[in-house]
Amino acid sequence: MATKKRCLMIGAGGMAGGWIRNFYSRFDQRNEIVGLVDIKEDILNSAGDFLGLPANRRFTDMRAAFDAVEADYCTIVIPPAVHKDAVMLAVEKQMDILSEKPIADTWEACVDIYRAVRQAGVKMLVIQNYRYSPRMLTIRQVLRDGRLGRINYIVGRFAADYRVYGAWGAFRHEIPHSLLIEGAVHHFDMLRNLSGADCKTIAGWEWNTPWSSFQGECCGLYVLDMTNGVKGCYEGSCVAASPQNSWHQEYYRAECEGGAVAIGRDSVVRIYEYTAGKGLKTEEVPLIRPEYDGHTWLIDEFLTWLDGGRTPDTVLDDNMKSVAVVFAAIEASRTNRAVDVELMMKEVAQ
Ligand SMILES: NC(=O)c1ccc[n+]([C@@H]2O[C@H](COP(=O)([O-])OP(=O)(O)OC[C@H]3O[C@@H](n4cnc5c(N)ncnc54)[C@H](O)[C@@H]3O)[C@@H](O)[C@H]2O)c1
């Protein structure tokens, strides 16, 4: 029997504002936010007023909230550098966890989280909303139904004009490895999702440009070798002064045995089939429109999972394989060498 779940919400501003005001509003019958945390009081109170939460359910300190609030699970939507603090408090309370990507801002913190969550036996789902947008559900379906034969390689491009400081939220202009940690974690996860395999090895570089608004690395070019032999190629830029492939407009193209499937800025999924003598045939594919998509797909999956339903695809165990690619990419750039992602994962399991 499904029961209404009580959520302790960690974060009230930025993306958390969208969670509170938009995503969760579709789940009033299945979910209630019973406690709210944000270090900024004005943000806390604005979201608290929206939810109608009494003053004793609003907190500027995470620990005080975990100590005072009886909840079934917590939702973590604060910057990556403080994800581990929240996860460790949840684990102490044996509370299940729904967390924004990336798992954390360092590989060491990701591994600590992975081990603590496993040891406590709590459930943890990581948000990978782009997998569940209509455009990406559709392209994945084309690849899965086998019409184009085996996948040869996949190209992904993210390009956004964040040349003005703050254009991508202030903290991202200040942290190291901003493209990889805040951006590419979605794109590497998508290359896994589209290829149907994990990353075996990655090589390439990240860097900053002399004219950028970022203190850390904001560009990257990488090549991936997947466990099923599919190759991946990733281009990412946060200083793009060219056609934009920003959020929900990323470019992906999968080259297959019998043709290719691609999507770009216009979000039209196109299949291309070239035949010698006949030339190129192009077909547009209607988008799949599920009841829930993006974040709401994952909230629906998470609540269903808490009630004993199907385990979602992007649970902590699986998502470690996406975030490992991010930290392998950092290492590949630093050492000028290809990095063995499978070996990183084996070491985590020990
Ligand atoms: N899945 C997506 O599409 C998507 C999009 C944007 C952001 N995100 C993720 O959401 C998370 C938050 O990013 P954002 O853009 O909202 O950042 P932000 O800086 O805009 O907002 C973060 C909020 O957390 C609060 N905060 C900071 N430290 C805190 C702490 N220790 N305790 C309580 N509150 C604290 C801040 O005051 C602020 O209100 C990140 O993990 C980011 O990667 C995901």
The ligand as a Gaussian input file, in Angstrom:
#p B3LYP/6-31G(d) Opt

LIG

0 1
 N       19.796000      18.161000     -12.521000
 C       19.839000      19.399000     -12.966000
 O       19.355000      19.703000     -14.054000
 C       20.459000      20.460000     -12.100000
 C       20.406000      21.808000     -12.481000
 C       20.990000      22.761000     -11.629000
 C       21.611000      22.355000     -10.461000
 N       21.648000      21.038000     -10.147000
 C       22.318000      20.575000      -8.917000
 O       21.633000      21.083000      -7.785000
 C       22.572000      21.330000      -6.727000
 C       22.454000      22.782000      -6.287000
 O       22.801000      23.626000      -7.371000
 P       22.143000      25.098000      -7.523000
 O       22.345000      25.502000      -8.938000
 O       20.769000      25.090000      -7.001000
 O       23.078000      25.954000      -6.562000
 P       22.762000      27.401000      -5.965000
 O       24.055000      27.933000      -5.469000
 O       21.980000      28.204000      -6.963000
 O       21.757000      27.124000      -4.738000
 C       22.133000      26.307000      -3.702000
 C       21.290000      26.594000      -2.467000
 O       21.834000      25.802000      -1.416000
 C       22.015000      26.644000      -0.259000
 N       23.116000      26.072000       0.518000
 C       24.431000      26.137000       0.271000
 N       25.125000      25.462000       1.218000
 C       24.221000      24.967000       2.092000
 C       24.306000      24.198000       3.272000
 N       25.486000      23.789000       3.760000
 N       23.175000      23.872000       3.924000
 C       21.958000      24.276000       3.461000
 N       21.818000      25.025000       2.340000
 C       22.931000      25.362000       1.656000
 C       22.288000      28.022000      -0.823000
 O       22.027000      29.050000       0.112000
 C       21.341000      28.061000      -2.024000
 O       20.050000      28.502000      -1.670000
 C       23.941000      20.952000      -7.288000
 O       24.271000      19.643000      -6.912000
 C       23.750000      21.044000      -8.793000
 O       24.615000      20.203000      -9.517000
 C       21.072000      20.090000     -10.934000

